[in-house]
Amino acid sequence: MSDTGTLVYVVDDDVSAREGVARLICSAGLMAKTFASGEEFLAAARSKVPGCLILDVNLPGLNGLDLQQEIAESDAETPIIFLTGYGDIPMTVHAVKAGAANFLTKPVDDEQLLQAVRQALERSRLALAHETQMQVLRDRYKSLTPREMQVMALVVSGLLNKQVAGELGIAEKTVKAHRGQVMQKMRANSLADLVKMAEKLHVTSSA
């Protein structure tokens, strides 16, 4: 498996530790980008490529756990590996419950860290692929007219064309026409296909 196009971020205020981890990452054929603080990391532009963040807990200003919380919503596709010399059980539990991919203590075995990085990058790849698929579905759904959205919601709730027509106060043949358009625009090959798409999009009937 090639790691071309991946990026490992390293945030640590200790320059020797930071550069040491970066060298290890680069020696494994990966790209690394380093930051001395959480604020510096947040201020930097980040590419939408598979990546992970190797993060110290004890940082000046914004600490590692606070940074984890800060990026949880905006950058969920970038798993975090905590690497610290001052970890304890409560801190580890807190970080992992908040979604950390791993929690390692210094000094760490090189291969252990690289294995954690590879696992995090794979997790990031899957998350980005899922987000891409969801964006495609959202774009298709947005292409529907308001009436087509209503028809889709009622159809996937299990109603027959005649029942959908009754709910919306329109002719059954009109429902069939809208349903055909929905299937075409959503690129659904079957009703089961459409139901799965609706579940992913959280489409529900409000009629």
N, CA and C atoms as a LAMMPS dump frame, in Angstrom:
ITEM: TIMESTEP
0
ITEM: NUMBER OF ATOMS
621
ITEM: BOX BOUNDS ff ff ff
-5.0000000000000000e+02 5.0000000000000000e+02
-5.0000000000000000e+02 5.0000000000000000e+02
-5.0000000000000000e+02 5.0000000000000000e+02
ITEM: ATOMS id mol type element x y z
1 1 1 N 0.846 -1.198 0
2 1 2 C 0 0 0
3 1 3 C 0.88 1.245 0
4 2 1 N 0.636 2.125 -0.953
5 2 2 C 1.428 3.35 -1.052
6 2 3 C 0.905 4.411 -0.109
7 3 1 N 1.825 5.177 0.468
8 3 2 C 1.438 6.259 1.364
9 3 3 C 1.627 7.612 0.7
10 4 1 N 1.771 7.614 -0.626
11 4 2 C 1.874 8.87 -1.357
12 4 3 C 0.595 9.666 -1.167
13 5 1 N 0.742 10.964 -0.913
14 5 2 C -0.436 11.791 -0.743
15 5 3 C -0.975 11.806 0.662
16 6 1 N -0.22 11.275 1.61
17 6 2 C -0.621 11.335 3.013
18 6 3 C 0.252 12.348 3.738
19 7 1 N -0.206 12.8 4.895
20 7 2 C 0.536 13.813 5.639
21 7 3 C 0.382 13.577 7.133
22 8 1 N 1.517 13.565 7.837
23 8 2 C 1.518 13.382 9.285
24 8 3 C 1.905 14.703 9.939
25 9 1 N 1.009 15.257 10.752
26 9 2 C 1.279 16.496 11.476
27 9 3 C 1.862 16.147 12.84
28 10 1 N 2.878 16.908 13.243
29 10 2 C 3.504 16.69 14.55
30 10 3 C 3.449 18.004 15.327
31 11 1 N 2.769 17.975 16.488
32 11 2 C 2.667 19.167 17.328
33 11 3 C 3.312 18.88 18.674
34 12 1 N 4.436 19.563 18.931
35 12 2 C 5.181 19.372 20.182
36 12 3 C 6.034 20.619 20.407
37 13 1 N 5.997 21.163 21.62
38 13 2 C 6.772 22.384 21.871
39 13 3 C 8.254 22.098 22.085
40 14 1 N 8.611 20.83 22.287
41 14 2 C 10.014 20.421 22.443
42 14 3 C 10.593 20.203 21.045
43 15 1 N 11.494 21.101 20.632
44 15 2 C 11.994 21.061 19.261
45 15 3 C 12.722 19.76 18.939
46 16 1 N 13.488 19.225 19.885
47 16 2 C 14.228 17.988 19.606
48 16 3 C 13.267 16.805 19.459
49 17 1 N 12.249 16.763 20.313
50 17 2 C 11.258 15.683 20.221
51 17 3 C 10.473 15.81 18.921
52 18 1 N 10.106 17.03 18.6
53 18 2 C 9.313 17.304 17.392
54 18 3 C 10.073 16.886 16.138
55 19 1 N 11.322 17.331 16.053
56 19 2 C 12.134 17.019 14.864
57 19 3 C 12.493 15.541 14.812
58 20 1 N 12.673 14.93 15.984
59 20 2 C 12.99 13.497 16.027
60 20 3 C 11.854 12.657 15.474
61 21 1 N 10.635 12.996 15.862
62 21 2 C 9.466 12.275 15.349
63 21 3 C 9.325 12.518 13.846
64 22 1 N 9.538 13.743 13.415
65 22 2 C 9.435 14.069 11.989
66 22 3 C 10.442 13.267 11.165
67 23 1 N 11.656 13.142 11.692
68 23 2 C 12.688 12.36 10.976
69 23 3 C 12.266 10.899 10.854
70 24 1 N 11.699 10.36 11.933
71 24 2 C 11.248 8.963 11.914
72 24 3 C 10.152 8.784 10.87
73 25 1 N 9.212 9.717 10.855
74 25 2 C 8.111 9.651 9.894
75 25 3 C 8.645 9.692 8.461
76 26 1 N 9.565 10.609 8.202
77 26 2 C 10.141 10.738 6.859
78 26 3 C 10.964 9.516 6.468
79 27 1 N 11.614 8.891 7.448
80 27 2 C 12.424 7.702 7.169
81 27 3 C 11.552 6.529 6.724
82 28 1 N 10.261 6.59 7.073
83 28 2 C 9.331 5.53 6.675
84 28 3 C 8.648 5.85 5.348
85 29 1 N 9.12 6.916 4.679
86 29 2 C 8.573 7.278 3.382
87 29 3 C 7.308 8.104 3.444
88 30 1 N 7.045 8.69 4.618
89 30 2 C 5.865 9.527 4.79
90 30 3 C 6.255 10.991 4.863
91 31 1 N 5.288 11.873 4.624
92 31 2 C 5.544 13.304 4.744
93 31 3 C 5.139 13.789 6.123
94 32 1 N 5.953 14.665 6.7
95 32 2 C 5.656 15.208 8.026
96 32 3 C 5.673 16.723 7.988
97 33 1 N 4.817 17.328 8.791
98 33 2 C 4.772 18.778 8.927
99 33 3 C 4.728 19.081 10.42
100 34 1 N 5.621 19.942 10.889
101 34 2 C 5.742 20.159 12.334
102 34 3 C 5.22 21.524 12.784
103 35 1 N 4.757 21.543 14.043
104 35 2 C 4.24 22.769 14.66
105 35 3 C 4.671 22.805 16.121
106 36 1 N 4.956 24.003 16.616
107 36 2 C 5.427 24.15 17.995
108 36 3 C 4.288 24.355 18.994
109 37 1 N 3.075 24.602 18.498
110 37 2 C 1.948 24.85 19.404
111 37 3 C 0.638 24.49 18.737
112 38 1 N -0.387 24.335 19.568
113 38 2 C -1.71 24.05 19.046
114 38 3 C -2.239 25.2 18.216
115 39 1 N -1.958 26.416 18.665
116 39 2 C -2.406 27.6 17.942
117 39 3 C -1.8 27.668 16.541
118 40 1 N -0.512 27.309 16.461
119 40 2 C 0.18 27.313 15.163
120 40 3 C -0.457 26.291 14.223
121 41 1 N -0.804 25.141 14.779
122 41 2 C -1.443 24.095 13.974
123 41 3 C -2.807 24.56 13.454
124 42 1 N -3.599 25.166 14.334
125 42 2 C -4.931 25.633 13.942
126 42 3 C -4.877 26.72 12.874
127 43 1 N -3.832 27.537 12.936
128 43 2 C -3.708 28.66 11.999
129 43 3 C -3.262 28.211 10.611
130 44 1 N -2.687 27.019 10.515
131 44 2 C -2.141 26.552 9.238
132 44 3 C -3.236 25.96 8.355
133 45 1 N -3.084 26.135 7.054
134 45 2 C -4.001 25.51 6.094
135 45 3 C -3.685 24.022 6.024
136 46 1 N -4.734 23.203 6.014
137 46 2 C -4.507 21.757 5.981
138 46 3 C -5.145 21.156 4.733
139 47 1 N -4.396 20.301 4.069
140 47 2 C -4.873 19.681 2.834
141 47 3 C -5.887 18.583 3.141
142 48 1 N -6.827 18.408 2.193
143 48 2 C -7.814 17.337 2.334
144 48 3 C -7.235 16.045 1.782
145 49 1 N -6.207 15.544 2.464
146 49 2 C -5.606 14.261 2.096
147 49 3 C -5.597 13.399 3.355
148 50 1 N -5.472 12.08 3.201
149 50 2 C -5.385 11.239 4.395
150 50 3 C -4.236 11.705 5.281
151 51 1 N -4.495 11.85 6.555
152 51 2 C -3.454 12.337 7.46
153 51 3 C -3.764 11.985 8.895
154 52 1 N -2.806 12.225 9.767
155 52 2 C -3.026 12.049 11.194
156 52 3 C -2.197 13.075 11.943
157 53 1 N -2.501 13.225 13.21
158 53 2 C -1.84 14.224 14.038
159 53 3 C -1.176 13.545 15.225
160 54 1 N 0.141 13.718 15.34
161 54 2 C 0.871 13.236 16.519
162 54 3 C 0.982 14.43 17.458
163 55 1 N 0.381 14.305 18.623
164 55 2 C 0.148 15.469 19.47
165 55 3 C 0.622 15.266 20.902
166 56 1 N 1.407 16.225 21.404
167 56 2 C 1.8 16.205 22.811
168 56 3 C 0.634 16.741 23.635
169 57 1 N 0.499 16.269 24.861
170 57 2 C -0.592 16.74 25.725
171 57 3 C -0.242 18.088 26.342
172 58 1 N 0.969 18.172 26.887
173 58 2 C 1.375 19.382 27.604
174 58 3 C 2.013 20.383 26.658
175 59 1 N 1.203 21.331 26.23
176 59 2 C 1.666 22.377 25.322
177 59 3 C 1.421 23.735 25.96
178 60 1 N 2.241 24.714 25.627
179 60 2 C 1.982 26.064 26.132
180 60 3 C 0.712 26.621 25.494
181 61 1 N -0.079 27.347 26.245
182 61 2 C -1.326 27.882 25.704
183 61 3 C -2.363 26.785 25.597
184 62 1 N -2.787 26.51 24.384
185 62 2 C -3.786 25.473 24.134
186 62 3 C -3.156 24.093 24.296
187 63 1 N -3.589 23.331 25.322
188 63 2 C -2.962 22.017 25.514
189 63 3 C -3.549 20.988 24.539
190 64 1 N -2.945 19.803 24.531
191 64 2 C -3.323 18.788 23.559
192 64 3 C -4.777 18.361 23.638
193 65 1 N -5.293 18.191 24.85
194 65 2 C -6.688 17.769 25.014
195 65 3 C -7.654 18.854 24.54
196 66 1 N -7.287 20.118 24.8
197 66 2 C -8.122 21.228 24.319
198 66 3 C -8.093 21.31 22.788
199 67 1 N -6.915 21.074 22.217
200 67 2 C -6.787 21.091 20.76
201 67 3 C -7.614 19.965 20.15
202 68 1 N -7.593 18.803 20.787
203 68 2 C -8.402 17.669 20.318
204 68 3 C -9.878 18.067 20.245
205 69 1 N -10.348 18.723 21.282
206 69 2 C -11.739 19.159 21.323
207 69 3 C -12.017 20.209 20.243
208 70 1 N -11.037 21.077 20.037
209 70 2 C -11.172 22.173 19.065
210 70 3 C -11.363 21.655 17.639
211 71 1 N -10.638 20.586 17.299
212 71 2 C -10.686 20.104 15.915
213 71 3 C -11.659 18.941 15.713
214 72 1 N -12.298 18.489 16.792
215 72 2 C -13.171 17.314 16.707
216 72 3 C -14.275 17.484 15.664
217 73 1 N -14.878 18.668 15.61
218 73 2 C -15.982 18.894 14.69
219 73 3 C -15.508 19.24 13.282
220 74 1 N -14.472 20.07 13.2
221 74 2 C -14.059 20.591 11.896
222 74 3 C -13.134 19.668 11.124
223 75 1 N -12.468 18.751 11.807
224 75 2 C -11.45 17.942 11.128
225 75 3 C -11.487 16.497 11.624
226 76 1 N -12.685 15.927 11.589
227 76 2 C -12.864 14.579 12.131
228 76 3 C -12.126 13.512 11.329
229 77 1 N -11.705 13.867 10.092
230 77 2 C -11.017 12.875 9.253
231 77 3 C -9.526 12.76 9.574
232 78 1 N -9.054 13.555 10.559
233 78 2 C -7.639 13.492 10.945
234 78 3 C -7.508 12.871 12.337
235 79 1 N -7.245 11.565 12.412
236 79 2 C -7.111 10.913 13.713
237 79 3 C -5.932 11.472 14.507
238 80 1 N -6.054 11.425 15.827
239 80 2 C -5.016 11.965 16.707
240 80 3 C -4.324 10.842 17.47
241 81 1 N -2.985 10.888 17.427
242 81 2 C -2.16 9.998 18.251
243 81 3 C -1.499 10.873 19.303
244 82 1 N -1.851 10.674 20.551
245 82 2 C -1.188 11.427 21.611
246 82 3 C 0.159 10.777 21.929
247 83 1 N 1.174 11.611 22.057
248 83 2 C 2.516 11.148 22.405
249 83 3 C 3.059 12.091 23.466
250 84 1 N 3.13 11.609 24.696
251 84 2 C 3.503 12.496 25.792
252 84 3 C 4.378 11.803 26.824
253 85 1 N 5.155 12.602 27.53
254 85 2 C 5.993 12.063 28.602
255 85 3 C 5.304 12.128 29.948
256 86 1 N 4.073 12.681 29.973
257 86 2 C 3.404 12.911 31.254
258 86 3 C 1.993 12.322 31.279
259 87 1 N 1.8 11.205 30.609
260 87 2 C 0.461 10.626 30.563
261 87 3 C 0.1 9.872 31.827
262 88 1 N -1.179 9.83 32.153
263 88 2 C -1.671 8.998 33.237
264 88 3 C -2.969 8.349 32.787
265 89 1 N -3.507 7.453 33.603
266 89 2 C -4.69 6.695 33.197
267 89 3 C -5.905 7.591 32.943
268 90 1 N -6.246 8.515 33.867
269 90 2 C -7.409 9.379 33.599
270 90 3 C -7.255 10.183 32.3
271 91 1 N -6.046 10.681 32.059
272 91 2 C -5.789 11.46 30.841
273 91 3 C -5.97 10.589 29.6
274 92 1 N -5.46 9.366 29.664
275 92 2 C -5.578 8.429 28.549
276 92 3 C -7.038 8.118 28.258
277 93 1 N -7.787 7.815 29.315
278 93 2 C -9.208 7.484 29.166
279 93 3 C -9.961 8.657 28.551
280 94 1 N -9.669 9.863 29.042
281 94 2 C -10.331 11.073 28.529
282 94 3 C -10.054 11.243 27.039
283 95 1 N -8.786 11.097 26.651
284 95 2 C -8.388 11.297 25.256
285 95 3 C -9.026 10.265 24.338
286 96 1 N -9.014 9.008 24.764
287 96 2 C -9.561 7.926 23.929
288 96 3 C -11.072 8.049 23.813
289 97 1 N -11.739 8.393 24.918
290 97 2 C -13.193 8.574 24.868
291 97 3 C -13.572 9.729 23.944
292 98 1 N -12.684 10.711 23.847
293 98 2 C -12.935 11.864 22.967
294 98 3 C -12.562 11.564 21.518
295 99 1 N -12.116 10.322 21.252
296 99 2 C -11.888 9.917 19.869
297 99 3 C -10.446 9.718 19.445
298 100 1 N -9.496 9.824 20.375
299 100 2 C -8.082 9.647 20.007
300 100 3 C -7.852 8.248 19.431
301 101 1 N -7.024 8.18 18.404
302 101 2 C -6.717 6.894 17.784
303 101 3 C -5.764 6.074 18.652
304 102 1 N -4.903 6.773 19.401
305 102 2 C -3.927 6.074 20.244
306 102 3 C -3.374 7.033 21.287
307 103 1 N -2.801 6.474 22.346
308 103 2 C -2.188 7.287 23.398
309 103 3 C -0.889 6.592 23.809
310 104 1 N 0.226 7.186 23.416
311 104 2 C 1.536 6.584 23.664
312 104 3 C 2.36 7.486 24.574
313 105 1 N 3.264 6.881 25.339
314 105 2 C 4.118 7.667 26.232
315 105 3 C 5.57 7.629 25.751
316 106 1 N 6.266 8.743 25.976
317 106 2 C 7.688 8.84 25.634
318 106 3 C 8.517 8.181 26.734
319 107 1 N 9.644 7.574 26.376
320 107 2 C 10.095 7.298 25.002
321 107 3 C 9.276 6.172 24.39
322 108 1 N 9.02 6.277 23.111
323 108 2 C 8.201 5.272 22.442
324 108 3 C 9.057 4.496 21.454
325 109 1 N 8.752 3.217 21.314
326 109 2 C 9.447 2.385 20.335
327 109 3 C 9.099 2.877 18.927
328 110 1 N 10.125 3.022 18.083
329 110 2 C 9.912 3.554 16.737
330 110 3 C 8.86 2.779 15.963
331 111 1 N 8.959 1.465 15.992
332 111 2 C 8.021 0.639 15.217
333 111 3 C 6.606 0.738 15.772
334 112 1 N 6.494 0.889 17.095
335 112 2 C 5.167 1.041 17.709
336 112 3 C 4.502 2.331 17.228
337 113 1 N 5.307 3.399 17.168
338 113 2 C 4.768 4.677 16.708
339 113 3 C 4.396 4.611 15.228
340 114 1 N 5.261 4.019 14.424
341 114 2 C 4.974 3.911 12.993
342 114 3 C 3.741 3.052 12.725
343 115 1 N 3.58 2.002 13.514
344 115 2 C 2.391 1.155 13.361
345 115 3 C 1.122 1.936 13.702
346 116 1 N 1.213 2.742 14.76
347 116 2 C 0.074 3.582 15.146
348 116 3 C -0.246 4.589 14.04
349 117 1 N 0.795 5.136 13.429
350 117 2 C 0.613 6.1 12.336
351 117 3 C -0.048 5.429 11.133
352 118 1 N 0.417 4.254 10.772
353 118 2 C -0.168 3.549 9.624
354 118 3 C -1.652 3.248 9.861
355 119 1 N -1.973 2.827 11.078
356 119 2 C -3.372 2.54 11.402
357 119 3 C -4.22 3.809 11.34
358 120 1 N -3.666 4.91 11.843
359 120 2 C -4.389 6.186 11.831
360 120 3 C -4.595 6.683 10.405
361 121 1 N -3.592 6.513 9.553
362 121 2 C -3.72 6.938 8.154
363 121 3 C -4.793 6.135 7.429
364 122 1 N -4.867 4.845 7.732
365 122 2 C -5.905 4.016 7.113
366 122 3 C -7.284 4.459 7.59
367 123 1 N -7.37 4.786 8.874
368 123 2 C -8.637 5.296 9.428
369 123 3 C -9.025 6.607 8.732
370 124 1 N -8.032 7.448 8.478
371 124 2 C -8.277 8.719 7.807
372 124 3 C -8.735 8.496 6.365
373 125 1 N -8.106 7.551 5.673
374 125 2 C -8.497 7.235 4.295
375 125 3 C -9.969 6.824 4.237
376 126 1 N -10.37 5.953 5.153
377 126 2 C -11.75 5.47 5.181
378 126 3 C -12.724 6.605 5.478
379 127 1 N -12.344 7.482 6.421
380 127 2 C -13.209 8.618 6.789
381 127 3 C -13.377 9.575 5.619
382 128 1 N -12.286 9.844 4.9
383 128 2 C -12.357 10.749 3.746
384 128 3 C -13.178 10.141 2.614
385 129 1 N -13.015 8.834 2.407
386 129 2 C -13.79 8.152 1.36
387 129 3 C -15.274 8.211 1.694
388 130 1 N -15.609 8.008 2.965
389 130 2 C -17.005 8.068 3.401
390 130 3 C -17.562 9.472 3.201
391 131 1 N -16.777 10.477 3.557
392 131 2 C -17.228 11.867 3.416
393 131 3 C -17.445 12.225 1.949
394 132 1 N -16.574 11.714 1.067
395 132 2 C -16.732 11.954 -0.368
396 132 3 C -18.032 11.345 -0.877
397 133 1 N -18.305 10.1 -0.446
398 133 2 C -19.538 9.423 -0.844
399 133 3 C -20.763 10.186 -0.336
400 134 1 N -20.7 10.664 0.901
401 134 2 C -21.825 11.4 1.481
402 134 3 C -22.055 12.713 0.744
403 135 1 N -20.981 13.378 0.327
404 135 2 C -21.126 14.639 -0.4
405 135 3 C -21.797 14.41 -1.75
406 136 1 N -21.448 13.3 -2.408
407 136 2 C -22.083 12.948 -3.675
408 136 3 C -23.589 12.747 -3.465
409 137 1 N -23.947 12.015 -2.398
410 137 2 C -25.358 11.78 -2.095
411 137 3 C -26.086 13.084 -1.775
412 138 1 N -25.433 13.943 -0.978
413 138 2 C -26.051 15.231 -0.622
414 138 3 C -26.285 16.089 -1.865
415 139 1 N -25.32 16.073 -2.795
416 139 2 C -25.449 16.855 -4.025
417 139 3 C -26.598 16.325 -4.888
418 140 1 N -26.733 15.007 -4.968
419 140 2 C -27.825 14.409 -5.739
420 140 3 C -29.174 14.786 -5.116
421 141 1 N -29.221 14.715 -3.779
422 141 2 C -30.47 15.033 -3.088
423 141 3 C -30.863 16.499 -3.301
424 142 1 N -29.869 17.372 -3.292
425 142 2 C -30.132 18.801 -3.503
426 142 3 C -30.667 19.082 -4.908
427 143 1 N -30.391 18.174 -5.855
428 143 2 C -30.861 18.37 -7.229
429 143 3 C -32.352 18.068 -7.369
430 144 1 N -32.962 17.453 -6.358
431 144 2 C -34.394 17.151 -6.395
432 144 3 C -35.209 18.425 -6.187
433 145 1 N -36.378 18.467 -6.794
434 145 2 C -37.302 19.573 -6.532
435 145 3 C -37.952 19.329 -5.159
436 146 1 N -38.544 20.36 -4.563
437 146 2 C -39.23 20.149 -3.273
438 146 3 C -40.275 19.041 -3.331
439 147 1 N -41.024 18.964 -4.432
440 147 2 C -42.043 17.908 -4.56
441 147 3 C -41.396 16.529 -4.657
442 148 1 N -40.291 16.441 -5.403
443 148 2 C -39.577 15.156 -5.515
444 148 3 C -39.036 14.716 -4.159
445 149 1 N -38.595 15.678 -3.353
446 149 2 C -38.133 15.345 -2.002
447 149 3 C -39.277 14.778 -1.16
448 150 1 N -40.461 15.37 -1.309
449 150 2 C -41.63 14.871 -0.57
450 150 3 C -41.967 13.446 -1.001
451 151 1 N -41.966 13.227 -2.305
452 151 2 C -42.279 11.897 -2.836
453 151 3 C -41.25 10.872 -2.359
454 152 1 N -39.977 11.243 -2.412
455 152 2 C -38.933 10.332 -1.961
456 152 3 C -39.134 9.95 -0.504
457 153 1 N -39.402 10.932 0.345
458 153 2 C -39.57 10.674 1.773
459 153 3 C -40.733 9.715 2.028
460 154 1 N -41.833 9.901 1.302
461 154 2 C -43 9.043 1.506
462 154 3 C -42.781 7.637 0.939
463 155 1 N -42.126 7.572 -0.216
464 155 2 C -41.847 6.271 -0.839
465 155 3 C -40.947 5.423 0.053
466 156 1 N -39.866 6.028 0.577
467 156 2 C -38.931 5.246 1.399
468 156 3 C -39.517 4.923 2.782
469 157 1 N -40.614 5.6 3.139
470 157 2 C -41.269 5.257 4.413
471 157 3 C -42.163 4.03 4.256
472 158 1 N -42.314 3.559 2.991
473 158 2 C -43.053 2.325 2.743
474 158 3 C -44.415 2.5 2.101
475 159 1 N -44.778 3.719 1.739
476 159 2 C -46.083 3.956 1.13
477 159 3 C -46.087 3.562 -0.344
478 160 1 N -47.242 3.067 -0.804
479 160 2 C -47.432 2.761 -2.221
480 160 3 C -47.708 4.06 -2.979
481 161 1 N -47.596 4.007 -4.301
482 161 2 C -47.832 5.212 -5.114
483 161 3 C -49.213 5.824 -4.835
484 162 1 N -50.235 4.939 -4.715
485 162 2 C -51.589 5.41 -4.469
486 162 3 C -51.674 6.138 -3.121
487 163 1 N -50.969 5.61 -2.123
488 163 2 C -50.973 6.229 -0.793
489 163 3 C -50.216 7.559 -0.798
490 164 1 N -49.113 7.607 -1.547
491 164 2 C -48.348 8.85 -1.677
492 164 3 C -49.217 9.908 -2.333
493 165 1 N -49.949 9.497 -3.366
494 165 2 C -50.848 10.426 -4.065
495 165 3 C -51.89 10.993 -3.102
496 166 1 N -52.433 10.119 -2.246
497 166 2 C -53.426 10.555 -1.27
498 166 3 C -52.837 11.518 -0.259
499 167 1 N -51.616 11.239 0.189
500 167 2 C -50.944 12.111 1.169
501 167 3 C -50.703 13.508 0.6
502 168 1 N -50.314 13.56 -0.677
503 168 2 C -49.924 14.838 -1.276
504 168 3 C -51.062 15.511 -2.058
505 169 1 N -52.154 14.778 -2.247
506 169 2 C -53.281 15.354 -2.96
507 169 3 C -53.003 15.542 -4.443
508 170 1 N -52.276 14.598 -5.026
509 170 2 C -51.955 14.667 -6.456
510 170 3 C -52.323 13.339 -7.11
511 171 1 N -52.311 13.298 -8.44
512 171 2 C -52.671 12.081 -9.169
513 171 3 C -51.583 11.015 -9.03
514 172 1 N -52.019 9.754 -9.077
515 172 2 C -51.062 8.647 -8.94
516 172 3 C -50.034 8.652 -10.07
517 173 1 N -50.48 9.018 -11.276
518 173 2 C -49.534 9.044 -12.404
519 173 3 C -48.471 10.136 -12.2
520 174 1 N -48.873 11.21 -11.505
521 174 2 C -47.905 12.272 -11.199
522 174 3 C -46.87 11.76 -10.199
523 175 1 N -47.337 10.98 -9.236
524 175 2 C -46.421 10.373 -8.264
525 175 3 C -45.428 9.469 -8.988
526 176 1 N -45.929 8.666 -9.935
527 176 2 C -45.047 7.761 -10.685
528 176 3 C -43.975 8.542 -11.443
529 177 1 N -44.389 9.679 -12.018
530 177 2 C -43.44 10.506 -12.766
531 177 3 C -42.372 11.083 -11.826
532 178 1 N -42.817 11.596 -10.667
533 178 2 C -41.868 12.136 -9.689
534 178 3 C -40.932 11.04 -9.178
535 179 1 N -41.518 9.876 -8.937
536 179 2 C -40.721 8.75 -8.417
537 179 3 C -39.64 8.349 -9.422
538 180 1 N -40.001 8.354 -10.703
539 180 2 C -39.02 8.042 -11.742
540 180 3 C -37.888 9.052 -11.767
541 181 1 N -38.245 10.321 -11.597
542 181 2 C -37.228 11.375 -11.571
543 181 3 C -36.309 11.219 -10.352
544 182 1 N -36.906 10.876 -9.222
545 182 2 C -36.118 10.673 -7.996
546 182 3 C -35.115 9.544 -8.199
547 183 1 N -35.585 8.437 -8.743
548 183 2 C -34.7 7.276 -8.958
549 183 3 C -33.554 7.644 -9.898
550 184 1 N -33.878 8.422 -10.934
551 184 2 C -32.866 8.811 -11.918
552 184 3 C -31.848 9.783 -11.315
553 185 1 N -32.347 10.818 -10.637
554 185 2 C -31.449 11.832 -10.081
555 185 3 C -30.587 11.279 -8.949
556 186 1 N -31.164 10.387 -8.136
557 186 2 C -30.398 9.796 -7.032
558 186 3 C -29.522 8.638 -7.518
559 187 1 N -29.75 8.22 -8.776
560 187 2 C -29.019 7.082 -9.373
561 187 3 C -29.221 5.817 -8.542
562 188 1 N -30.467 5.61 -8.17
563 188 2 C -30.828 4.413 -7.407
564 188 3 C -31.285 3.327 -8.369
565 189 1 N -30.763 2.128 -8.232
566 189 2 C -31.121 1.034 -9.124
567 189 3 C -32.378 0.294 -8.676
568 190 1 N -32.771 0.504 -7.431
569 190 2 C -33.94 -0.179 -6.89
570 190 3 C -34.479 0.617 -5.709
571 191 1 N -35.67 0.224 -5.26
572 191 2 C -36.244 0.879 -4.085
573 191 3 C -35.341 0.655 -2.868
574 192 1 N -34.789 -0.555 -2.754
575 192 2 C -33.892 -0.851 -1.628
576 192 3 C -32.696 0.093 -1.634
577 193 1 N -32.178 0.36 -2.83
578 193 2 C -31.076 1.313 -3.009
579 193 3 C -31.467 2.688 -2.472
580 194 1 N -32.669 3.127 -2.855
581 194 2 C -33.154 4.451 -2.461
582 194 3 C -33.354 4.535 -0.948
583 195 1 N -33.861 3.454 -0.372
584 195 2 C -34.065 3.414 1.087
585 195 3 C -32.731 3.573 1.823
586 196 1 N -31.708 2.873 1.335
587 196 2 C -30.375 2.976 1.961
588 196 3 C -29.833 4.399 1.864
589 197 1 N -30.025 5.027 0.714
590 197 2 C -29.57 6.41 0.53
591 197 3 C -30.307 7.343 1.491
592 198 1 N -31.612 7.138 1.615
593 198 2 C -32.417 7.978 2.507
594 198 3 C -31.967 7.831 3.959
595 199 1 N -31.612 6.612 4.341
596 199 2 C -31.13 6.374 5.71
597 199 3 C -29.837 7.138 5.96
598 200 1 N -28.942 7.092 4.985
599 200 2 C -27.668 7.802 5.13
600 200 3 C -27.874 9.315 5.209
601 201 1 N -28.866 9.799 4.475
602 201 2 C -29.138 11.246 4.443
603 201 3 C -30.1 11.674 5.55
604 202 1 N -30.618 10.698 6.309
605 202 2 C -31.599 10.967 7.376
606 202 3 C -32.845 11.655 6.818
607 203 1 N -33.286 11.157 5.673
608 203 2 C -34.512 11.686 5.053
609 203 3 C -35.721 11.058 5.723
610 204 1 N -36.613 11.876 6.239
611 204 2 C -37.847 11.39 6.86
612 204 3 C -39.031 12.162 6.312
613 205 1 N -40.191 11.557 6.386
614 205 2 C -41.39 12.188 5.861
615 205 3 C -41.981 13.15 6.878
616 206 1 N -42.328 14.36 6.388
617 206 2 C -42.975 15.355 7.255
618 206 3 C -44.384 15.649 6.73
619 207 1 N -44.771 14.869 5.723
620 207 2 C -46.099 15.075 5.118
621 207 3 C -47.195 14.562 6.036
